[in-house]
């Protein structure tokens, strides 16, 4: 596992620690979990491509569903 050092403004670091504590996590665990969640999401480009295909083929999908 790699270590990444991150500098945050004091107010943001306080908010991060408070939110992590609410979840029963250390700040490090909280950042790791949030980062994993964000990286699991498809990129904006992928989402836009999916939307374009769904919109373009909406009538076909409607007919196939019946």
PDB file of N, CA, C and O in Angstrom:
ATOM      1  N   UNK A   1       0.862  -1.173   0.000  1.00  0.00           N
ATOM      2  CA  UNK A   1       0.000   0.000   0.000  1.00  0.00           C
ATOM      3  C   UNK A   1       0.908   1.236   0.000  1.00  0.00           C
ATOM      4  O   UNK A   1       1.953   1.254   0.650  1.00  0.00           O
ATOM      5  N   UNK A   2       0.496   2.243  -0.724  1.00  0.00           N
ATOM      6  CA  UNK A   2       1.261   3.479  -0.821  1.00  0.00           C
ATOM      7  C   UNK A   2       0.714   4.517   0.158  1.00  0.00           C
ATOM      8  O   UNK A   2      -0.462   4.497   0.521  1.00  0.00           O
ATOM      9  N   UNK A   3       1.579   5.402   0.564  1.00  0.00           N
ATOM     10  CA  UNK A   3       1.197   6.513   1.423  1.00  0.00           C
ATOM     11  C   UNK A   3       1.210   7.779   0.585  1.00  0.00           C
ATOM     12  O   UNK A   3       2.164   8.052  -0.144  1.00  0.00           O
ATOM     13  N   UNK A   4       0.130   8.547   0.702  1.00  0.00           N
ATOM     14  CA  UNK A   4       0.040   9.839   0.032  1.00  0.00           C
ATOM     15  C   UNK A   4      -0.111  10.896   1.112  1.00  0.00           C
ATOM     16  O   UNK A   4      -0.967  10.793   1.991  1.00  0.00           O
ATOM     17  N   UNK A   5       0.719  11.895   1.032  1.00  0.00           N
ATOM     18  CA  UNK A   5       0.635  12.985   2.001  1.00  0.00           C
ATOM     19  C   UNK A   5      -0.212  14.097   1.399  1.00  0.00           C
ATOM     20  O   UNK A   5       0.000  14.494   0.253  1.00  0.00           O
ATOM     21  N   UNK A   6      -1.159  14.590   2.161  1.00  0.00           N
ATOM     22  CA  UNK A   6      -2.110  15.579   1.672  1.00  0.00           C
ATOM     23  C   UNK A   6      -2.170  16.738   2.653  1.00  0.00           C
ATOM     24  O   UNK A   6      -2.343  16.533   3.854  1.00  0.00           O
ATOM     25  N   UNK A   7      -2.028  17.945   2.148  1.00  0.00           N
ATOM     26  CA  UNK A   7      -2.143  19.124   2.993  1.00  0.00           C
ATOM     27  C   UNK A   7      -3.525  19.731   2.783  1.00  0.00           C
ATOM     28  O   UNK A   7      -3.967  19.939   1.653  1.00  0.00           O
ATOM     29  N   UNK A   8      -4.191  20.008   3.890  1.00  0.00           N
ATOM     30  CA  UNK A   8      -5.525  20.596   3.860  1.00  0.00           C
ATOM     31  C   UNK A   8      -5.553  21.856   4.708  1.00  0.00           C
ATOM     32  O   UNK A   8      -4.837  21.946   5.705  1.00  0.00           O
ATOM     33  N   UNK A   9      -6.369  22.830   4.328  1.00  0.00           N
ATOM     34  CA  UNK A   9      -6.566  23.986   5.208  1.00  0.00           C
ATOM     35  C   UNK A   9      -7.144  23.502   6.544  1.00  0.00           C
ATOM     36  O   UNK A   9      -7.845  22.491   6.598  1.00  0.00           O
ATOM     37  N   UNK A  10      -6.844  24.227   7.604  1.00  0.00           N
ATOM     38  CA  UNK A  10      -7.265  23.811   8.947  1.00  0.00           C
ATOM     39  C   UNK A  10      -8.768  23.559   9.043  1.00  0.00           C
ATOM     40  O   UNK A  10      -9.187  22.568   9.642  1.00  0.00           O
ATOM     41  N   UNK A  11      -9.587  24.442   8.462  1.00  0.00           N
ATOM     42  CA  UNK A  11     -11.038  24.261   8.574  1.00  0.00           C
ATOM     43  C   UNK A  11     -11.502  23.001   7.856  1.00  0.00           C
ATOM     44  O   UNK A  11     -12.402  22.314   8.340  1.00  0.00           O
ATOM     45  N   UNK A  12     -10.910  22.689   6.719  1.00  0.00           N
ATOM     46  CA  UNK A  12     -11.280  21.484   5.989  1.00  0.00           C
ATOM     47  C   UNK A  12     -10.828  20.231   6.736  1.00  0.00           C
ATOM     48  O   UNK A  12     -11.544  19.230   6.767  1.00  0.00           O
ATOM     49  N   UNK A  13      -9.650  20.288   7.333  1.00  0.00           N
ATOM     50  CA  UNK A  13      -9.150  19.152   8.123  1.00  0.00           C
ATOM     51  C   UNK A  13     -10.052  18.899   9.330  1.00  0.00           C
ATOM     52  O   UNK A  13     -10.316  17.747   9.675  1.00  0.00           O
ATOM     53  N   UNK A  14     -10.528  19.972   9.976  1.00  0.00           N
ATOM     54  CA  UNK A  14     -11.450  19.812  11.117  1.00  0.00           C
ATOM     55  C   UNK A  14     -12.749  19.148  10.672  1.00  0.00           C
ATOM     56  O   UNK A  14     -13.253  18.241  11.335  1.00  0.00           O
ATOM     57  N   UNK A  15     -13.278  19.603   9.556  1.00  0.00           N
ATOM     58  CA  UNK A  15     -14.528  19.013   9.035  1.00  0.00           C
ATOM     59  C   UNK A  15     -14.324  17.548   8.681  1.00  0.00           C
ATOM     60  O   UNK A  15     -15.185  16.711   8.956  1.00  0.00           O
ATOM     61  N   UNK A  16     -13.195  17.242   8.078  1.00  0.00           N
ATOM     62  CA  UNK A  16     -12.885  15.859   7.712  1.00  0.00           C
ATOM     63  C   UNK A  16     -12.820  14.976   8.947  1.00  0.00           C
ATOM     64  O   UNK A  16     -13.418  13.901   8.980  1.00  0.00           O
ATOM     65  N   UNK A  17     -12.093  15.430   9.964  1.00  0.00           N
ATOM     66  CA  UNK A  17     -11.982  14.636  11.197  1.00  0.00           C
ATOM     67  C   UNK A  17     -13.338  14.470  11.866  1.00  0.00           C
ATOM     68  O   UNK A  17     -13.650  13.394  12.376  1.00  0.00           O
ATOM     69  N   UNK A  18     -14.147  15.525  11.868  1.00  0.00           N
ATOM     70  CA  UNK A  18     -15.468  15.448  12.492  1.00  0.00           C
ATOM     71  C   UNK A  18     -16.363  14.453  11.752  1.00  0.00           C
ATOM     72  O   UNK A  18     -17.042  13.641  12.381  1.00  0.00           O
ATOM     73  N   UNK A  19     -16.365  14.513  10.426  1.00  0.00           N
ATOM     74  CA  UNK A  19     -17.198  13.595   9.645  1.00  0.00           C
ATOM     75  C   UNK A  19     -16.734  12.159   9.814  1.00  0.00           C
ATOM     76  O   UNK A  19     -17.555  11.247   9.917  1.00  0.00           O
ATOM     77  N   UNK A  20     -15.427  11.952   9.841  1.00  0.00           N
ATOM     78  CA  UNK A  20     -14.881  10.609  10.053  1.00  0.00           C
ATOM     79  C   UNK A  20     -15.301  10.083  11.421  1.00  0.00           C
ATOM     80  O   UNK A  20     -15.692   8.923  11.554  1.00  0.00           O
ATOM     81  N   UNK A  21     -15.218  10.941  12.435  1.00  0.00           N
ATOM     82  CA  UNK A  21     -15.591  10.538  13.792  1.00  0.00           C
ATOM     83  C   UNK A  21     -17.067  10.154  13.862  1.00  0.00           C
ATOM     84  O   UNK A  21     -17.425   9.196  14.547  1.00  0.00           O
ATOM     85  N   UNK A  22     -17.928  10.896  13.154  1.00  0.00           N
ATOM     86  CA  UNK A  22     -19.357  10.568  13.107  1.00  0.00           C
ATOM     87  C   UNK A  22     -19.581   9.152  12.579  1.00  0.00           C
ATOM     88  O   UNK A  22     -20.523   8.467  12.976  1.00  0.00           O
ATOM     89  N   UNK A  23     -18.700   8.731  11.681  1.00  0.00           N
ATOM     90  CA  UNK A  23     -18.819   7.408  11.069  1.00  0.00           C
ATOM     91  C   UNK A  23     -18.032   6.336  11.823  1.00  0.00           C
ATOM     92  O   UNK A  23     -18.018   5.171  11.424  1.00  0.00           O
ATOM     93  N   UNK A  24     -17.384   6.735  12.906  1.00  0.00           N
ATOM     94  CA  UNK A  24     -16.591   5.794  13.691  1.00  0.00           C
ATOM     95  C   UNK A  24     -15.297   5.393  12.998  1.00  0.00           C
ATOM     96  O   UNK A  24     -14.800   4.284  13.194  1.00  0.00           O
ATOM     97  N   UNK A  25     -14.752   6.300  12.187  1.00  0.00           N
ATOM     98  CA  UNK A  25     -13.546   6.012  11.425  1.00  0.00           C
ATOM     99  C   UNK A  25     -12.451   7.017  11.754  1.00  0.00           C
ATOM    100  O   UNK A  25     -12.713   8.109  12.260  1.00  0.00           O
ATOM    101  N   UNK A  26     -11.226   6.625  11.456  1.00  0.00           N
ATOM    102  CA  UNK A  26     -10.138   7.598  11.523  1.00  0.00           C
ATOM    103  C   UNK A  26     -10.233   8.466  10.271  1.00  0.00           C
ATOM    104  O   UNK A  26     -10.905   8.100   9.307  1.00  0.00           O
ATOM    105  N   UNK A  27      -9.572   9.598  10.288  1.00  0.00           N
ATOM    106  CA  UNK A  27      -9.568  10.469   9.114  1.00  0.00           C
ATOM    107  C   UNK A  27      -8.979   9.731   7.915  1.00  0.00           C
ATOM    108  O   UNK A  27      -9.471   9.879   6.797  1.00  0.00           O
ATOM    109  N   UNK A  28      -7.940   8.945   8.135  1.00  0.00           N
ATOM    110  CA  UNK A  28      -7.299   8.196   7.055  1.00  0.00           C
ATOM    111  C   UNK A  28      -8.257   7.168   6.446  1.00  0.00           C
ATOM    112  O   UNK A  28      -8.343   7.041   5.224  1.00  0.00           O
ATOM    113  N   UNK A  29      -8.976   6.435   7.303  1.00  0.00           N
ATOM    114  CA  UNK A  29      -9.945   5.451   6.801  1.00  0.00           C
ATOM    115  C   UNK A  29     -11.060   6.136   6.013  1.00  0.00           C
ATOM    116  O   UNK A  29     -11.481   5.657   4.960  1.00  0.00           O
ATOM    117  N   UNK A  30     -11.524   7.252   6.537  1.00  0.00           N
ATOM    118  CA  UNK A  30     -12.605   7.985   5.876  1.00  0.00           C
ATOM    119  C   UNK A  30     -12.178   8.451   4.486  1.00  0.00           C
ATOM    120  O   UNK A  30     -12.919   8.283   3.517  1.00  0.00           O
ATOM    121  N   UNK A  31     -10.984   9.035   4.391  1.00  0.00           N
ATOM    122  CA  UNK A  31     -10.487   9.509   3.097  1.00  0.00           C
ATOM    123  C   UNK A  31     -10.341   8.343   2.128  1.00  0.00           C
ATOM    124  O   UNK A  31     -10.697   8.470   0.957  1.00  0.00           O
ATOM    125  N   UNK A  32      -9.827   7.214   2.592  1.00  0.00           N
ATOM    126  CA  UNK A  32      -9.658   6.045   1.725  1.00  0.00           C
ATOM    127  C   UNK A  32     -10.997   5.554   1.208  1.00  0.00           C
ATOM    128  O   UNK A  32     -11.140   5.280   0.016  1.00  0.00           O
ATOM    129  N   UNK A  33     -11.985   5.439   2.093  1.00  0.00           N
ATOM    130  CA  UNK A  33     -13.303   4.949   1.674  1.00  0.00           C
ATOM    131  C   UNK A  33     -13.999   5.906   0.705  1.00  0.00           C
ATOM    132  O   UNK A  33     -14.610   5.475  -0.273  1.00  0.00           O
ATOM    133  N   UNK A  34     -13.901   7.191   0.982  1.00  0.00           N
ATOM    134  CA  UNK A  34     -14.516   8.183   0.088  1.00  0.00           C
ATOM    135  C   UNK A  34     -13.820   8.162  -1.268  1.00  0.00           C
ATOM    136  O   UNK A  34     -14.478   8.250  -2.305  1.00  0.00           O
ATOM    137  N   UNK A  35     -12.502   8.046  -1.265  1.00  0.00           N
ATOM    138  CA  UNK A  35     -11.754   7.986  -2.517  1.00  0.00           C
ATOM    139  C   UNK A  35     -12.143   6.744  -3.315  1.00  0.00           C
ATOM    140  O   UNK A  35     -12.350   6.828  -4.525  1.00  0.00           O
ATOM    141  N   UNK A  36     -12.244   5.601  -2.653  1.00  0.00           N
ATOM    142  CA  UNK A  36     -12.663   4.372  -3.336  1.00  0.00           C
ATOM    143  C   UNK A  36     -14.039   4.543  -3.971  1.00  0.00           C
ATOM    144  O   UNK A  36     -14.258   4.136  -5.111  1.00  0.00           O
ATOM    145  N   UNK A  37     -14.959   5.144  -3.233  1.00  0.00           N
ATOM    146  CA  UNK A  37     -16.317   5.355  -3.745  1.00  0.00           C
ATOM    147  C   UNK A  37     -16.303   6.239  -4.984  1.00  0.00           C
ATOM    148  O   UNK A  37     -16.970   5.933  -5.972  1.00  0.00           O
ATOM    149  N   UNK A  38     -15.562   7.314  -4.941  1.00  0.00           N
ATOM    150  CA  UNK A  38     -15.497   8.234  -6.080  1.00  0.00           C
ATOM    151  C   UNK A  38     -14.884   7.544  -7.294  1.00  0.00           C
ATOM    152  O   UNK A  38     -15.372   7.707  -8.413  1.00  0.00           O
ATOM    153  N   UNK A  39     -13.827   6.781  -7.083  1.00  0.00           N
ATOM    154  CA  UNK A  39     -13.150   6.133  -8.201  1.00  0.00           C
ATOM    155  C   UNK A  39     -13.946   4.972  -8.785  1.00  0.00           C
ATOM    156  O   UNK A  39     -13.692   4.565  -9.919  1.00  0.00           O
ATOM    157  N   UNK A  40     -14.894   4.438  -8.044  1.00  0.00           N
ATOM    158  CA  UNK A  40     -15.765   3.370  -8.568  1.00  0.00           C
ATOM    159  C   UNK A  40     -16.793   3.912  -9.551  1.00  0.00           C
ATOM    160  O   UNK A  40     -17.292   3.178 -10.404  1.00  0.00           O
ATOM    161  N   UNK A  41     -17.103   5.179  -9.432  1.00  0.00           N
ATOM    162  CA  UNK A  41     -18.106   5.783 -10.307  1.00  0.00           C
ATOM    163  C   UNK A  41     -17.563   5.893 -11.720  1.00  0.00           C
ATOM    164  O   UNK A  41     -16.375   6.150 -11.916  1.00  0.00           O
ATOM    165  N   UNK A  42     -18.429   5.701 -12.704  1.00  0.00           N
ATOM    166  CA  UNK A  42     -17.958   5.877 -14.088  1.00  0.00           C
ATOM    167  C   UNK A  42     -17.591   7.332 -14.344  1.00  0.00           C
ATOM    168  O   UNK A  42     -18.125   8.247 -13.718  1.00  0.00           O
ATOM    169  N   UNK A  43     -16.681   7.518 -15.265  1.00  0.00           N
ATOM    170  CA  UNK A  43     -16.279   8.884 -15.602  1.00  0.00           C
ATOM    171  C   UNK A  43     -17.444   9.621 -16.244  1.00  0.00           C
ATOM    172  O   UNK A  43     -18.379   8.996 -16.744  1.00  0.00           O
ATOM    173  N   UNK A  44     -17.391  10.937 -16.232  1.00  0.00           N
ATOM    174  CA  UNK A  44     -18.441  11.757 -16.840  1.00  0.00           C
ATOM    175  C   UNK A  44     -18.611  11.421 -18.316  1.00  0.00           C
ATOM    176  O   UNK A  44     -19.736  11.367 -18.813  1.00  0.00           O
ATOM    177  N   UNK A  45     -17.504  11.195 -19.023  1.00  0.00           N
ATOM    178  CA  UNK A  45     -17.570  10.877 -20.443  1.00  0.00           C
ATOM    179  C   UNK A  45     -18.342   9.587 -20.679  1.00  0.00           C
ATOM    180  O   UNK A  45     -19.135   9.498 -21.616  1.00  0.00           O
ATOM    181  N   UNK A  46     -18.112   8.582 -19.825  1.00  0.00           N
ATOM    182  CA  UNK A  46     -18.831   7.325 -19.971  1.00  0.00           C
ATOM    183  C   UNK A  46     -20.314   7.543 -19.739  1.00  0.00           C
ATOM    184  O   UNK A  46     -21.143   7.041 -20.498  1.00  0.00           O
ATOM    185  N   UNK A  47     -20.654   8.285 -18.703  1.00  0.00           N
ATOM    186  CA  UNK A  47     -22.063   8.570 -18.413  1.00  0.00           C
ATOM    187  C   UNK A  47     -22.728   9.329 -19.543  1.00  0.00           C
ATOM    188  O   UNK A  47     -23.881   9.057 -19.876  1.00  0.00           O
ATOM    189  N   UNK A  48     -22.022  10.270 -20.135  1.00  0.00           N
ATOM    190  CA  UNK A  48     -22.571  11.026 -21.259  1.00  0.00           C
ATOM    191  C   UNK A  48     -22.785  10.113 -22.468  1.00  0.00           C
ATOM    192  O   UNK A  48     -23.795  10.231 -23.161  1.00  0.00           O
ATOM    193  N   UNK A  49     -21.844   9.210 -22.720  1.00  0.00           N
ATOM    194  CA  UNK A  49     -21.976   8.277 -23.840  1.00  0.00           C
ATOM    195  C   UNK A  49     -23.170   7.353 -23.632  1.00  0.00           C
ATOM    196  O   UNK A  49     -23.928   7.097 -24.567  1.00  0.00           O
ATOM    197  N   UNK A  50     -23.340   6.855 -22.414  1.00  0.00           N
ATOM    198  CA  UNK A  50     -24.482   5.984 -22.115  1.00  0.00           C
ATOM    199  C   UNK A  50     -25.784   6.741 -22.336  1.00  0.00           C
ATOM    200  O   UNK A  50     -26.714   6.216 -22.949  1.00  0.00           O
ATOM    201  N   UNK A  51     -25.854   7.961 -21.845  1.00  0.00           N
ATOM    202  CA  UNK A  51     -27.059   8.773 -22.012  1.00  0.00           C
ATOM    203  C   UNK A  51     -27.360   9.007 -23.486  1.00  0.00           C
ATOM    204  O   UNK A  51     -28.516   8.949 -23.904  1.00  0.00           O
ATOM    205  N   UNK A  52     -26.340   9.268 -24.258  1.00  0.00           N
ATOM    206  CA  UNK A  52     -26.516   9.510 -25.690  1.00  0.00           C
ATOM    207  C   UNK A  52     -27.052   8.259 -26.391  1.00  0.00           C
ATOM    208  O   UNK A  52     -27.958   8.354 -27.219  1.00  0.00           O
ATOM    209  N   UNK A  53     -26.500   7.097 -26.067  1.00  0.00           N
ATOM    210  CA  UNK A  53     -26.968   5.842 -26.670  1.00  0.00           C
ATOM    211  C   UNK A  53     -28.402   5.554 -26.253  1.00  0.00           C
ATOM    212  O   UNK A  53     -29.225   5.172 -27.084  1.00  0.00           O
ATOM    213  N   UNK A  54     -28.705   5.733 -24.971  1.00  0.00           N
ATOM    214  CA  UNK A  54     -30.066   5.466 -24.493  1.00  0.00           C
ATOM    215  C   UNK A  54     -31.075   6.399 -25.145  1.00  0.00           C
ATOM    216  O   UNK A  54     -32.169   5.972 -25.513  1.00  0.00           O
ATOM    217  N   UNK A  55     -30.719   7.651 -25.288  1.00  0.00           N
ATOM    218  CA  UNK A  55     -31.623   8.618 -25.913  1.00  0.00           C
ATOM    219  C   UNK A  55     -31.808   8.293 -27.392  1.00  0.00           C
ATOM    220  O   UNK A  55     -32.927   8.306 -27.905  1.00  0.00           O
ATOM    221  N   UNK A  56     -30.715   8.007 -28.061  1.00  0.00           N
ATOM    222  CA  UNK A  56     -30.756   7.704 -29.495  1.00  0.00           C
ATOM    223  C   UNK A  56     -31.608   6.469 -29.780  1.00  0.00           C
ATOM    224  O   UNK A  56     -32.318   6.423 -30.784  1.00  0.00           O
ATOM    225  N   UNK A  57     -31.542   5.483 -28.911  1.00  0.00           N
ATOM    226  CA  UNK A  57     -32.230   4.212 -29.139  1.00  0.00           C
ATOM    227  C   UNK A  57     -33.474   4.032 -28.283  1.00  0.00           C
ATOM    228  O   UNK A  57     -33.956   2.910 -28.131  1.00  0.00           O
ATOM    229  N   UNK A  58     -33.999   5.101 -27.726  1.00  0.00           N
ATOM    230  CA  UNK A  58     -35.138   5.008 -26.807  1.00  0.00           C
ATOM    231  C   UNK A  58     -36.327   4.313 -27.446  1.00  0.00           C
ATOM    232  O   UNK A  58     -36.959   3.465 -26.815  1.00  0.00           O
ATOM    233  N   UNK A  59     -36.639   4.655 -28.679  1.00  0.00           N
ATOM    234  CA  UNK A  59     -37.788   4.041 -29.353  1.00  0.00           C
ATOM    235  C   UNK A  59     -37.562   2.546 -29.549  1.00  0.00           C
ATOM    236  O   UNK A  59     -38.477   1.751 -29.337  1.00  0.00           O
ATOM    237  N   UNK A  60     -36.378   2.163 -29.942  1.00  0.00           N
ATOM    238  CA  UNK A  60     -36.064   0.740 -30.109  1.00  0.00           C
ATOM    239  C   UNK A  60     -36.232  -0.007 -28.783  1.00  0.00           C
ATOM    240  O   UNK A  60     -36.838  -1.078 -28.747  1.00  0.00           O
ATOM    241  N   UNK A  61     -35.699   0.555 -27.695  1.00  0.00           N
ATOM    242  CA  UNK A  61     -35.823  -0.091 -26.393  1.00  0.00           C
ATOM    243  C   UNK A  61     -37.278  -0.186 -25.959  1.00  0.00           C
ATOM    244  O   UNK A  61     -37.684  -1.183 -25.362  1.00  0.00           O
ATOM    245  N   UNK A  62     -38.061   0.838 -26.254  1.00  0.00           N
ATOM    246  CA  UNK A  62     -39.490   0.821 -25.913  1.00  0.00           C
ATOM    247  C   UNK A  62     -40.183  -0.326 -26.649  1.00  0.00           C
ATOM    248  O   UNK A  62     -40.971  -1.062 -26.055  1.00  0.00           O
ATOM    249  N   UNK A  63     -39.889  -0.476 -27.937  1.00  0.00           N
ATOM    250  CA  UNK A  63     -40.513  -1.549 -28.730  1.00  0.00           C
ATOM    251  C   UNK A  63     -40.082  -2.930 -28.242  1.00  0.00           C
ATOM    252  O   UNK A  63     -40.897  -3.850 -28.174  1.00  0.00           O
ATOM    253  N   UNK A  64     -38.805  -3.075 -27.905  1.00  0.00           N
ATOM    254  CA  UNK A  64     -38.315  -4.363 -27.425  1.00  0.00           C
ATOM    255  C   UNK A  64     -38.917  -4.741 -26.074  1.00  0.00           C
ATOM    256  O   UNK A  64     -39.063  -5.922 -25.760  1.00  0.00           O
ATOM    257  N   UNK A  65     -39.262  -3.740 -25.287  1.00  0.00           N
ATOM    258  CA  UNK A  65     -39.822  -3.994 -23.964  1.00  0.00           C
ATOM    259  C   UNK A  65     -41.254  -4.514 -24.032  1.00  0.00           C
ATOM    260  O   UNK A  65     -41.732  -5.149 -23.092  1.00  0.00           O
ATOM    261  N   UNK A  66     -41.934  -4.247 -25.137  1.00  0.00           N
ATOM    262  CA  UNK A  66     -43.330  -4.689 -25.272  1.00  0.00           C
ATOM    263  C   UNK A  66     -43.452  -6.061 -25.808  1.00  0.00           C
ATOM    264  O   UNK A  66     -44.564  -6.562 -25.975  1.00  0.00           O
TER     265      UNK A  66
END
